[in-house]
Every structure is written in C-alpha cells, then in structure tokens.
Amino acid sequence: MPESAISVVNLQKQYGQTPALNSVSLEIRQGEMFGLIGPDGAGKTTLMRILSSLMDPDAGECRLLGISVKEHPEKVRRVIGYMPQRFSLYPDLTVGENLRFFADLFGVPRLDRQKRTEDLLGFARLSPFIKRRAGRLSGGMKQKLALCCALIHTPRLLILDEPTTGVDPVSRREFWEILKALKDQGVTLLVSTPYMDEAQRCDRIALIHKGNILAEGSALEVIARFPGKVVAVFGPDLPGLAGWFKKKLRSEQVQILGDRVRLNLFTQPRVSMDELCAGAEDAGIAIDAVDEVGPGLEDTFIALVAGKEEAHGAIG
Amino acid sequence: MISTRILPLMRKEFIHIRRDPRSLLILFLMPLLMMFIFGYAINMDLKHIRLGICDLSRTPASRDMIEALKASPYFDVVVRYDNPGRTEKLFKKRLVRAVVIFDTDFERALERSAVTPLGVIADGTDANSATLVQNYLEGLFMGRSLEISSAGQEPPIRIKARMLYNPDMESAHFIVPGIVALLLIMIGALLTSVTIAREKEAGTMEQILVTPIRPYEVVLGKAIPYLVLGFGIAVFIMIFGHVWFEVPMRGAWSWLLLFCVVYIFTALAIGLLISTVVATQQVAMMLSLVATLLPSVMLSGFVFPIASMPQPLQWISKVVPATYFLIIIRGIMLKGNGLAELWPVVAAMSGIGVFFIAVAVKRFKLKL
C-alpha cells in the first residue's frame, strides 16, 4: 500500500493567460485530514478538480492512492469521493432518491446499498428526512446529504471543496464533527476552506494563494513561521487609533477587534512601536495599554503573502 | 454485459419529468396550439370568396351563370349592382375579393362564338388568392360556355384535372403532417439539449462525472426517456390531426409509428449534439430552435417545394431530417405507402440520426 494518499508534483494550470496553479507540489498521507486554506481565487477548486480527474493539468503529475490520475481517471473515480463547492444534487429528487441514484452510478450492490444508506443517513442525522426533496432541505442538511452521496461507495479518499461555505455556525461545527468521525474510520480527507479558524481542525494544512503554496505543515508549524509580532493597542477612541496606525502601516496590518486595535507587525516598522505610540499621543489620540499577543493563522497568511509579493517585486 | 448505469439514469430522468407537471402540460398543449394555428390560419383553400356581380346584360344566359356562381361553395355573391363605376369602390372598401361583369351583349356574343365578353376583376393585393380566383372562374365559365356552344353534341376535347391523393385540395391534409414533422424535431432537440444544459448549469453534471460513468451511458440515459416522451407526444398529435382535421390514414399506423421513433431519435441526436457545445439552458434553447425550426420550415418541402430551390439549398435539404419524415408521413397517411416504397427514405433518415448520435458520443467529454 502506498505511503501517501495524494502525491502532487509540479502541477501547473492556466486559464488563458491567468495562471491558476503555479508548480504546486503536495504530499498528503493516508488517514490524514488535510486542509487547503486560501481565499477565493487562490486555486483550491482547480487543484481539487484536477485531483478528481475532472480537469486536465497543463503540466505536472498527480497520483491518488498510488494511481496516476492522468493514466487511469476511471480507477481514480472509483476510489475517491468528491463533493463540489456548489450544491450539486437534484433538488426535485428526495434524499433517498438522490442517494440511490449515486449508489447505482457507482455500482453499489443492492444489499450493501440499503445498509449503507441507513448507516450514512443515521450518521448524518438525516434519517427522518429520507422522503423529503433535496431542494427543501436547509443549507447544512444539503451539505450533509451531498457528503452522504460522496460517501455512498465507501471511498478511501474524500475530496471536499469548501463544504462549509454558506453554512450556519452550528451546522458547520456539526459537519466538522462528522468529518472527524470519518477520519477516525481511516478515511483520508482533503478539505478546502476560506475560513482560517477551521484550519485548526486539520492534521496538516497548506496555505495557498494565487496558485502558490505559501506554507505547509500543522497549523502550529505554519504559525511558527510568522516573522514578527502581533500587538494589541487599547484606548478610548478605537476608530481614531486605527486611522492613525493605518497612516503609518499597511492597511491590512491594522484591524479593530472588539475592544482593541490589533496590529500585525510582520515586518519591523520603520519607527519603533514606542515612537508610534508617542506620535499617536501627540496627535491627541489616547492610548491606555499596549500588549503583545500570539499570532494567528490569518496573521501568518497576511505576512506570507506580503513576503511573497515583496520577493516577487525584488525579482521583477 | 449491458450497462447497469443507463437504467438508473433513465429512472432519474423519468422522476424529473413526473415531478414537473407544468412543463409536461406545456409539452402536450404547445403542439395542440400550433396545430390549431397552422391548421386553420394557414388555410390555402379558397372557399366563400366574396364576389360582386355587375349584370348589364340581364338575359337568361347571364342569370343562368349567376345561379351557377351562387351554387358554388367557393363563392358568396355579396353584392349585385348595375353601375360598373362602383367596382373600384367595392374593392377599396374590401367588400369583395373579385367581381364578374356581364356586358350588355353577353348573350348575343355567347351565341355567336365561344369567346365570351365577360369581365373578371380580382383583388391583386393578395396575388395567391387572385390567381386562384381567376382559375376557379375560368374553369367554371369554360365548362358553361362549352355546354352552351356545343348545344348537345360532345365537345371535341375536354381537359379535366384531378388532384390525386387530395382530391378536395384540403390544405389541412398537407399542413398537418408538416406540423407533426416540425413539432417532433423541435421538441426532440429542445428536450435533450435543455436537460443536459440544465445539469451543467446546476453543477449536477460535475457530480455525475466523478462517478465511473461512460459517455455513451450518459447520452443513452438521457436520450431514451425523451424518446419515450417524444413518442407519446407524436402519437397524441397524429391522432389529433387524424380525428380533428380529418387527415386520412391510407397506410398502416404501425409503419408510421415505427418510422416516427426513428425520426424522434434523430431529433434527440441533434439535441445531444447541441448540448455538447453549449453551457446554459438559454443558449441550448435558442440553438435548438434555430437548428430545427428554420430548416424544417424552409428547406424540408413543408412550405416551399424542394424542386424549385436553388441547387445549394437542395443539397442542404438532403441533410434536414424533416425532409425525409415529410415524405414518410405524407406517403403513409395520404398515399398509403409502406416499407416497400419508403425504405430508401427511412434508411437515409436513420443514417443522419446515427451520424449525429455518434458525433455526440464522440464529442461528449468526461471533463469539465
């Protein structure tokens, strides 16, 4: 049995002149929950479609469970489950009919099908809705049904494209618990999400931006690559404070968060923090306290994107 | 082994059809509506033409003629007047489509020679009916004048035209089979192209494509349910044309229904082919209509005779499936043809269908 569930080497894809994937390489181990984290347009969907054999790359190679996607797309399709970003089931078919349809397409034997359907629906707590049309389900239930359809043939590898986008927080949490249970059953999962907080639930993650992998590793390992520090500034006039810092720093570095202004100092500012604060006091903006806080994944992402762009600018 | 995936695809498609009764209703009502519009509005028969008569002769001979005109089902004598100067006014007010003027010396002229001084004026703004009015009147008077002049003895030559297969010149008998051909190809292409485009639009195609499905399975799984539906519509409108418009059925229903299946299959193949090049339902709809409606109306021989088309258009008409189906349906219903006469036409039509479906399967990609 191959060591890695997904192995991607130098994958490239362009849409016309726009590069979508820029020499992407990734190794995802068996039984691992891997998160692909990045904003819209980062290349997550393109990568997942290529892996699912729905799209051909311009260059590079990918193997799923040791099978080459390029050479044996039909074999890959048998062993993976893929859940597209958009809800892609038939709204006029019931929950049960949708499941049965995909079971038939995957050639699940009739006896297994019944048991599998019952198990999956029970697992996703959709059993009471088996006769309801898919179009009349809530957003969270639709996603759970889509997951069940992707799981109907008991795949060993599951590729989920932004499964929690547009789903309410409670359903999101429930969905991640289901994914965790799948992982415990030994299924390898590749999940993409634009939400940084969801990355914490993955064993390992890759930050992706404009078709480039910026960092790879566990969430802690990735955060450890944060180069500067994060500072919280407290004061009575938060908008005033934020405005002041935005004049002195890049605007993406300054954020009002609850009772504080959060400064993402991934590079040393030209003037020191003390001088910045003194300047603010001089301008008549009061500062109560300044605290250093731990960086988060989002801080790291912003820092890595800025670093990449600077490096690119230096070359260009 | 026969594919196990076509059946579930078909089952799913039938559920879609069943769960959308509104579309189904439209699919059956639209043909009815078109049949009524075409069957009645495009009526090429000239019956009850409003006729004016100006009798200046006032003789038994003219009165005799007028009685004959009145008795004819083609004419309604609506105005009788004495002043020929009123003629133009009658036309301008559109009270009459034609007038017949009997000159003062009508009777005498009739006795002297076969050349009768008789004036017929028809409304030329509608050239088609004007010609027909003229022909009808000429025919009528020719018969009359011959009877009078030869007075008892057999006329030397008498030409009598007889319309084979449609002796009464009922245009419904030509039009209704044409509409059947038109509707079936339109609905067939529309149904399949739109249903595949819908799956592309909704993203469900993406979900189907990650299963181990094969192109021919998708294509057949889509085509067969709509073949059944299209056949249902075909039977419905043909029976309607037969019963309501009294289009005769001189051949065998079984042959007609069988060839109908071949024709619908060809229509579906066109729809499938269209679906491989479009991404949205709207474009699919537009393209299907353009690809089927125009050629089927203009180039199939439905409206214009193929023989009178310029040569390049005649070549195009040879790849329009409706051309063949028109020959088939008119042949069976009006002439009582069977396989013996029609097999070359059926073979040509099947060939076109097989060609289209082969291209569709070849073009259908299992990628996004």
Interface residues (C-beta under 8 A of the other chain):
Chain A: R49 S52 S53 L54 M55 D56 P73 E74 R77 R78 I80 Y82 P84 R86 F87 S88 L89 Y90 D92 L93 E97 R100 F101 F102 D104 L105 F106 G107 C149
Chain B: T4 R5 L7 P8 L9 R11 K12 I15 H16 R19 D20 A202 G203 T204 E206 Q207 I208 L209 V210 T211 P212 I213 L366 K367 L368
